[in-house]
Amino acid sequence: MSRAPRAEQEIRRFLDIRPVQVAELELGGAETEGSGSGGGRTEGVRAGAGEASLRPGPGSPPVTHGDVFLLVRRGGRPVGTLLGRVPEGADPKTVLAALARERFPEERAGAVEAPPVPRASVVIATRERADRLAHALDSMLAQDHPDFEIVVVDNAPVTDTTRELIERKYAERVRYVTEPVPGLAVAHNKGVEAARGEVIAFTDDDVVADPRWLTELTAPFAADPGLGCATGLILPARLRTPAQVLLESHGGFAKGFAPRTYDPADPPADEPLFPFTAGRFGSGANMAFRTGVLRAVGGFDPATGAGTLARGGDDLYGFVRVLAQGHRLHYTPRALVWHHHRETWRDLETQAYGYGAGLTAYLTAVLVNRPALLPAFLARLPRGLAHARALTATRATDAGTAPGDHDDRAHPWPRRLSRLQRRGMAYGPLGYLRARRALRSALASGGSR
């Protein structure tokens, strides 16, 4: 089949993707009532309660018939996701609870004690998205963490909209700072400078955080003095457009529901490229660092990240730098944020290219800033190239899954997106070097890091 008819077929398949509802179901467990997303209380959830409780995802309407992407909780803790179909006329809670109990059998657990947590700073970098930022900040103010601050970094603002939002609605709880030089890593570094917490948590302005997010993300630092970084679970806030459904069908940002610790002193046997496959560790929308560790490695490379010519890779750079210094990284699915995926085909094209560029840009940044890692990188290069080919290869004709149910293959990954990601990978090193030059020029002209 020639490229033009194949592209037309991919577009038709893409446009045929139907919306999926997003919801969460509490099956009861060991925690007391009050768990749930968006800061609300989940009715019917009591210690050991047998009655299930269903609620829509953040910003979603009540659940009705049709396909539903479902987060399943026990005692407030996320245990897994599934894709369920509610027949017309059926009770959504009854149908989905039956599916959830079959997929996730009840496990006996003792009482859950509140874990000790360090003082934390939450840093959110933003640029001209005050409407989204307000939802994110509302969820931050609903956190159950006992001791934290919120720092908003307004990155290269062109209007006063963000500042006015903070002053009008959040001035008592949120610190506002500006960073005139564009770039996500530069903005995050400004947040690192301003932070007062023992641990710095980063998230985006397009998320809604679960009320326990900050507690669960920072608790591992109190339990493990050698921990330098923690990452958490990212689920879709909405699946209303074909682009959102397609992205989540191919994994989205989720890293599963099994906690895992990565230790440079004991490299994982199933990660032969460790630590250079940093994308497996988590994503920048849900990550935290021990403040002293992040400052000791110099923060994030300011020539990486969205808003720069490198297009991305700032979070991956941070993960590798921390691991390369001998600190552990822990992934916990208990630390949950709901992310607003991009909505259009054009957004997916931009994202695919940016992911590819960010991947090789961050590798370039690591080697430029830590030349001592070059021998280890070269030793892993053959497998790395194979991994890169596999990462961007077009999935098999019927590959791709329905969101939340990774055994139900439904939505093929478009070849165009794979090609764009490979092009981005080829561009990444050049983009990083161009970003470094642009940064030097910006700083020379009066900007500040």
Number of C-alpha atoms within 10 A of each C-alpha: 6 6 10 9 10 14 15 11 13 17 13 11 15 20 13 11 17 13 17 23 24 27 23 23 25 29 26 24 25 20 21 16 18 17 23 24 25 22 21 13 13 18 16 17 26 20 15 17 19 13 13 21 19 23 20 20 25 23 12 15 12 13 20 18 15 14 19 25 26 27 22 24 23 23 25 26 22 20 17 19 24 21 21 23 18 18 13 10 8 11 13 20 17 13 14 24 21 12 15 24 13 10 13 17 8 13 8 8 10 9 12 12 8 11 13 16 21 21 16 26 25 23 27 25 26 23 21 17 13 19 13 16 24 19 18 23 23 15 21 27 18 17 19 16 22 12 13 23 18 24 22 26 28 26 24 18 18 11 10 11 15 24 20 13 15 20 13 10 12 18 13 9 15 18 17 19 16 18 22 19 21 23 27 30 27 30 29 28 23 24 27 26 12 17 21 18 20 19 29 27 29 24 21 20 23 25 26 32 30 27 26 23 25 30 24 26 28 29 19 22 24 14 12 11 11 15 23 25 31 30 31 30 27 24 24 25 23 24 25 17 19 20 23 26 27 26 23 21 23 22 18 18 22 19 21 17 16 11 14 15 15 21 19 17 10 8 13 14 8 7 12 13 20 20 24 24 18 21 19 15 23 24 23 21 23 27 26 29 28 24 22 16 20 22 14 11 15 15 24 26 24 24 32 32 32 18 19 23 26 31 30 31 34 29 27 28 27 25 31 23 23 23 22 18 13 15 21 22 26 23 25 21 24 23 26 26 30 23 25 20 24 19 17 13 18 11 13 19 18 17 19 23 24 26 22 27 30 32 28 24 34 30 22 21 24 23 14 13 14 12 11 11 13 13 11 13 19 11 11 16 14 12 13 17 11 10 14 17 13 11 14 18 16 17 17 9 12 11 16 22 22 23 32 24 17 16 12 14 16 18 24 20 24 19 17 16 20 21 18 22 26 22 16 26 24 17 21 30 21 17 25 29 19 15 23 20 13 15 23 12 12 16 13 10 9 10 15 14 18
